[in-house]
Structure formats: structure tokens, C-alpha cells
Amino acid sequence: MSEATTTDLYEVTMALSYLREGMTRPATFSCFVRELPRERGFLVAGGIESALNYLAAFHIGNEDVEAFAETLRRPVEDLAPLLDMRFTGEVRAVPEGRVVLAGEPLLEVTAPLPQAQLVETYLLNQLSHQTAVASKCVRCVIAAEGHPVVDFSLRRTHGTEAGYQAARLSSMAGFAGTSNVAAAYAEHLPAVGTMAHSYIEAFENEEQAFAAFARAHPGPLTLLVDTYDTESGIAAAARVLRELDRAEGSAIRLDSGDLGALAAHARGMLDSANLPQVRIIASGGLDEYAVHDLVRAGAPIDDYAVGTRVGVSADAPYLDSAYKLVAYDGRPVMKLSSAKVTAPGRKQVHRAAGCADVIALAEEPPLPGSVPLLVTLMREGERSTPPDRLEDARRRLAADVADLPDGARAVRSPSPVRAGVSEPLTSLTVDVRRRIERAVLAPFGPGPPPPPTISP
């Protein structure tokens, strides 16, 4: 089976119905986040590359049709209309690493309706997860105020693929390295890591463990000092580094307790041992809030290792994201459900200085002093641009974050930036709403329509 089967069942049933009805004209779906999570002043577009890779490879083969048929408990012949379907559409998207706001399309797909429908679940999965994690990572970089941050999240992310994505996205956000060997190798990232408490426990004492580690690994060392008693661990590390003349570039790591107080004590001990060049790394349940507090308190910590809470975006583990039909066969459409109203038509986002964005219709000319965010990345089912480079996404993100208002960048109680809406999009929304109300709601009179009759 291919990844085409990684979808919700109702995508398959809808696609089959569209094919039966001959509804294969171009449809545009827009993927966006309705509202930002609490404690977020902005989001960072992530997952675009994963989405493009999936769409470029999308193909429903015999095994996929058989899987769909078995799942639906229907004859394979009933699913035959899906066989050999490929994605042949266009994709316009915000390049990875750009700051995005609530309501702004991350990506728009225009393709024959059955195709555009079938890819919904996979695209939402990739964009939602990776945008959430990328946004969490960049907040850690902001909180660190120039101190290096590294990724230790792999062991507790929601699957190894998610761990790989977290490592890549953290590098895009400005992290200095990752403990994830596979991601470091594939994405050409600095690999970082030290030792576990189990390593220390395997030896008679810490000094033996540190000396053995030094014999096995030339160059700078990072020694974990709080397996038993932090003060004795720091003293043992200092003796080994000094005796072996390995202090240059080396560090100690604090992984538990009051990290601010322990770091201050450790700094004093290292300086007294004539080891001012030995750095202090902090880890253990850190996220942007903890890093922010430590930095603002002046803790003498040089590097921060963040893991679980960042890799799973613990305080905002999901986004209020949606993938909604906005046009079919040239006809703008919208949803009127309470609290889930969507805007019709293909769109563009015009960005001016300070991330002052205006959501507009795709055909509207750029506003003076603004640049369009969405760019065409696929045509006729094939990439129209080379795969994005991680370093380019990193530069885009750094520039966008620097351009944000201070309130949006705040780690605690941020002030979200809100996008405006153009007059033509506002007018179209009013017109489409009126058309729907005349066609759908008018037959029921002034009150709400009656509840549907459900047949047994």
C-alpha cells in the first residue's frame, strides 16, 4: 500500500461519489488555522515540504484499491474508479519558515475535486503538527536571548517520524544541534549529546566514569554531574578535566533540581578550580517558559537542551486547523456553521512591514509596500520550484520574527498580530452568503430550517 491510504474513510466515500456524479471540475481547498492557541502571538509555517513530497508521489495503485475495498466491505470493482489516480493539481503555499497569523492560508490546493478531497487528511496532519512544533521551537530561541538551544526530544515525541520532524524544525527555528542521529545525518545538522545517568551508575564512582568517557572520546567533553550529589559531581568533573587538560570547549550538564541555583553554585566551583572556560548546559523538562525565567534571572547557564515539552508542543499540542472548500468549478463557496464560517474564493496574503497582513483574493494586485506570502510551488502535479533548502527557511524565519511587534514575540502573555481583510474579499463573502441564504435557507421561511428527517 502507498501513503494514499493514509486518509480518513470519508475522504474515500466522498471521492467515489464525486466520480459517480461526474464532479471532476477544479476545486480549491484552503488550509488555515482559525485561531491561535493561548500563549501564541504568531505561528510558523511548517510541513510544506512534507506536503509537497506527498502530493508529488500521490498515486492510487491496485493494493490501495484493494485496501479501500476491504475497509469499506465492498467489491473491488466498486472502488475501480479510484485506480491510477494521481495528483495533477496546483499548490500555492506559504514557504516554510514564514510567520503566519490566524485565518491566513498556509496552503491552497486547486485540483480536480476528487483528488483535492482525498489528500485533505494527510495535508492537515503534516501542516498542523509541524506548524505547532515549529512555532514552539522558535519561542525557545526567543526565550534564550542568544544562548544556544539544542533538541533532545526524540525519545518522547509521538513517534520517530515526529522526532525527525522536530529535529528538522528546531534547526529551522535556530537551534544549534540535535541529539537525533538520523536527522543530524540526513539534514546535515550538528549532532549533540552527552551521557545518561545509567552510564555513571555503571562505574564505581563519577570520577571513574568521567575518566573512562574521556578515554573513549577525544576532544571536548560534556559531563553529567547530578547523578548522585551535584556538588560532588561538579568537583569530580573539575578534577578530571583539569588533570587530563581537557577543559577547553568542555562542559558540565545539570539535569534536575533548581537549575538556576545549581548553575550559580557550579559556576563558582568551576571558576575557583581555574576552569572558567568550562560551560554549563541545563536540561530536564525545559521549555520556553523555563528558559525565559532562567535567562531573565541571570542564571549562568550557557546552553539549554529542550526535549519532551518542545517536541510535543506540550502547552499547545494541536492547532484549530481546517482544510475547507472555497471554490468549485469557478463558483466561490463558503461554510456558514456557527463559529466556523469560512471565507470564499482563492486567496493571497499581502504582508507589509511589521507583519501587517491583509488577506485578499488571489487575483487582487499587491497592496503598496507589501509582498505576497503564497507562492506557486506545484503545477500539474509536479514541483514548479526546487525543494526548499533548510538554510533558506531559517533565514526567512529569522527575518520574519525580527519584523514582528515586540508584543507578539513575548513568551508570556503575548499580543497576537491580527490580519486584516481586503474590501473585495469582504464584498465577495457578503455576496456568497446572500446567495446561499436565498438558495438554501429561503425555502424554510424566516425561522431556522427544520431538523432533517432521518430514514431508518
Backbone hydrogen bonds, N-H to C=O, Kabsch-Sander energy under -0.5 kcal/mol:
donor,donor_aa,acceptor,acceptor_aa,energy
5,T,2,S,-1.6
6,T,3,E,-1.6
7,T,5,T,-2.2
11,E,8,D,-1.4
12,V,8,D,-0.9
12,V,9,L,-0.8
13,T,9,L,-2.0
14,M,10,Y,-2.1
15,A,11,E,-2.1
16,L,12,V,-2.4
17,S,13,T,-1.8
18,Y,14,M,-2.6
19,L,15,A,-2.3
20,R,16,L,-2.3
21,E,17,S,-2.2
22,G,18,Y,-0.5
22,G,19,L,-0.9
23,M,18,Y,-2.9
24,T,22,G,-1.5
27,A,111,A,-2.9
28,T,327,A,-2.7
29,F,27,A,-0.5
29,F,109,V,-2.6
30,S,324,K,-2.8
31,C,107,L,-3.0
32,F,30,S,-0.5
32,F,322,A,-2.1
33,V,104,E,-0.5
34,R,32,F,-0.5
34,R,320,D,-3.0
40,R,37,P,-1.1
43,L,100,V,-2.3
44,V,131,T,-0.6
45,A,98,R,-2.8
51,A,47,G,-2.2
52,L,48,I,-2.5
53,N,49,E,-2.4
54,Y,50,S,-2.1
55,L,51,A,-2.4
56,A,52,L,-2.5
57,A,53,N,-1.4
58,F,54,Y,-0.8
58,F,55,L,-0.6
60,I,85,M,-2.2
61,G,59,H,-0.8
65,V,61,G,-2.2
66,E,62,N,-2.4
67,A,63,E,-2.1
68,F,64,D,-2.7
69,A,65,V,-2.7
70,E,66,E,-2.5
71,T,67,A,-2.3
72,L,68,F,-2.4
73,R,69,A,-0.9
74,R,69,A,-2.4
78,D,75,P,-1.3
79,L,75,P,-0.7
79,L,76,V,-1.2
80,A,77,E,-1.0
82,L,79,L,-2.1
83,L,80,A,-1.7
84,D,60,I,-3.0
85,M,82,L,-1.9
87,F,58,F,-0.9
88,T,86,R,-0.6
90,E,110,T,-3.2
91,V,378,M,-1.7
92,R,108,E,-2.5
93,A,375,V,-2.6
94,V,106,L,-2.7
97,G,45,A,-2.6
98,R,95,P,-1.6
100,V,43,L,-2.4
103,G,33,V,-3.4
104,E,101,L,-1.7
106,L,31,C,-3.1
107,L,31,C,-1.2
108,E,92,R,-3.3
109,V,29,F,-2.4
110,T,90,E,-2.6
111,A,27,A,-2.1
113,L,25,R,-1.9
115,Q,112,P,-0.8
116,A,112,P,-2.2
117,Q,113,L,-2.0
118,L,114,P,-2.2
119,V,115,Q,-1.4
120,E,117,Q,-1.5
123,L,119,V,-2.1
124,L,120,E,-2.7
125,N,121,T,-2.3
126,Q,122,Y,-2.3
127,L,123,L,-2.7
128,S,124,L,-2.4
129,H,125,N,-1.9
130,Q,126,Q,-2.0
131,T,127,L,-2.0
132,A,128,S,-2.0
133,V,129,H,-2.3
134,A,130,Q,-2.5
135,S,131,T,-2.1
136,K,132,A,-1.7
137,C,133,V,-2.6
138,V,134,A,-2.2
139,R,135,S,-1.2
140,C,136,K,-1.3
141,V,137,C,-1.7
142,I,138,V,-2.2
143,A,139,R,-2.5
144,A,140,C,-2.0
145,E,141,V,-0.8
145,E,142,I,-1.0
146,G,141,V,-0.6
147,H,144,A,-1.7
150,V,304,Y,-2.5
151,D,177,G,-2.4
152,F,150,V,-0.6
152,F,306,V,-3.4
156,R,153,S,-1.8
157,T,153,S,-0.7
157,T,154,L,-0.9
159,G,157,T,-2.4
163,G,159,G,-1.7
164,Y,160,T,-2.3
165,Q,161,E,-2.5
166,A,162,A,-2.4
167,A,163,G,-2.0
168,R,164,Y,-2.3
169,L,165,Q,-3.1
170,S,166,A,-2.4
171,S,167,A,-1.6
172,M,168,R,-2.0
173,A,169,L,-2.0
174,G,170,S,-0.7
174,G,171,S,-1.0
175,F,170,S,-2.9
176,A,149,V,-3.3
177,G,149,V,-0.6
178,T,190,P,-2.3
179,S,151,D,-2.4
181,V,179,S,-0.8
184,A,180,N,-2.6
185,Y,181,V,-2.6
186,A,182,A,-2.6
187,E,183,A,-2.6
188,H,184,A,-0.6
189,L,184,A,-1.9
192,V,178,T,-2.2
199,Y,196,A,-0.7
200,I,196,A,-1.2
201,E,197,H,-2.4
202,A,198,S,-1.3
203,F,200,I,-1.6
209,A,205,N,-1.8
210,F,206,E,-2.9
211,A,207,E,-2.3
212,A,208,Q,-2.4
213,F,209,A,-2.4
214,A,210,F,-2.3
215,R,211,A,-2.0
216,A,212,A,-1.6
217,H,213,F,-1.4
223,L,251,A,-2.3
225,V,223,L,-0.5
225,V,253,R,-1.9
233,G,229,D,-2.4
234,I,230,T,-2.6
235,A,231,E,-2.2
236,A,232,S,-2.3
237,A,233,G,-2.5
238,A,234,I,-2.6
239,R,235,A,-2.1
240,V,236,A,-2.2
241,L,237,A,-2.7
242,R,238,A,-2.2
243,E,239,R,-2.9
244,L,240,V,-2.3
245,D,242,R,-0.7
246,R,241,L,-2.6
247,A,241,L,-0.6
250,S,247,A,-2.1
251,A,221,L,-2.8
252,I,279,R,-2.3
253,R,223,L,-2.5
254,L,281,I,-3.0
259,L,257,G,-1.4
262,L,258,D,-2.8
263,A,259,L,-2.4
264,A,260,G,-1.9
265,H,261,A,-2.2
266,A,262,L,-2.9
267,R,263,A,-2.7
268,G,264,A,-1.8
269,M,265,H,-2.2
270,L,266,A,-2.9
271,D,267,R,-2.4
272,S,268,G,-2.3
273,A,269,M,-1.5
274,N,271,D,-1.7
275,L,270,L,-2.8
278,V,275,L,-1.3
279,R,250,S,-2.3
281,I,252,I,-2.8
282,A,303,D,-2.3
283,S,254,L,-2.3
291,V,287,D,-2.6
292,H,288,E,-2.4
293,D,289,Y,-2.2
294,L,290,A,-2.3
295,V,291,V,-2.7
296,R,292,H,-2.6
297,A,293,D,-1.5
298,G,295,V,-1.4
299,A,294,L,-2.3
301,I,299,A,-2.5
302,D,280,I,-2.3
303,D,280,I,-1.7
304,Y,148,P,-2.5
305,A,282,A,-2.9
306,V,150,V,-2.5
306,V,304,Y,-0.6
307,G,286,L,-0.7
310,V,307,G,-1.1
311,G,307,G,-3.0
312,V,308,T,-1.9
313,S,310,V,-1.1
314,A,309,R,-2.7
316,A,313,S,-1.5
320,D,35,E,-0.6
321,S,319,L,-2.4
322,A,32,F,-2.6
324,K,30,S,-2.5
326,V,28,T,-3.1
327,A,28,T,-1.3
328,Y,331,R,-2.2
329,D,26,P,-3.1
331,R,328,Y,-2.1
333,V,326,V,-2.0
340,K,337,S,-2.3
342,T,335,K,-1.7
345,G,326,V,-2.7
348,Q,360,A,-2.5
350,H,348,Q,-0.5
350,H,358,V,-2.8
351,R,349,V,-0.6
351,R,371,V,-3.1
352,A,356,A,-1.8
355,C,352,A,-0.9
356,A,352,A,-1.1
357,D,355,C,-1.3
358,V,350,H,-2.0
359,I,420,G,-3.2
360,A,348,Q,-3.4
360,A,358,V,-0.5
362,A,346,R,-2.3
364,E,361,L,-1.7
370,S,367,L,-2.0
371,V,351,R,-2.1
373,L,349,V,-2.4
375,V,93,A,-2.7
377,L,91,V,-2.9
377,L,375,V,-0.5
378,M,91,V,-1.6
379,R,382,E,-2.8
381,G,89,G,-3.0
382,E,379,R,-2.0
384,S,377,L,-2.3
385,T,377,L,-0.8
393,A,389,R,-2.0
394,R,390,L,-2.4
395,R,391,E,-1.9
396,R,392,D,-2.4
397,L,393,A,-2.5
398,A,394,R,-2.3
399,A,395,R,-2.2
400,D,396,R,-2.5
401,V,397,L,-2.8
402,A,398,A,-1.9
403,D,399,A,-1.2
404,L,400,D,-0.7
404,L,401,V,-1.0
408,A,405,P,-0.8
409,R,405,P,-1.2
410,A,406,D,-0.7
415,S,407,G,-2.1
417,V,41,G,-1.7
420,G,357,D,-3.0
422,S,359,I,-2.6
426,T,422,S,-2.2
427,S,423,E,-2.8
428,L,424,P,-2.5
429,T,425,L,-2.4
430,V,426,T,-1.9
431,D,427,S,-2.4
432,V,428,L,-2.9
433,R,429,T,-2.2
434,R,430,V,-2.3
435,R,431,D,-2.3
436,I,432,V,-2.6
437,E,433,R,-2.7
438,R,434,R,-2.3
439,A,435,R,-2.3
440,V,436,I,-3.3
441,L,436,I,-0.9
441,L,437,E,-0.5
442,A,437,E,-2.2
444,F,441,L,-1.8
445,G,442,A,-2.3
454,I,452,P,-0.6
455,S,453,T,-0.6
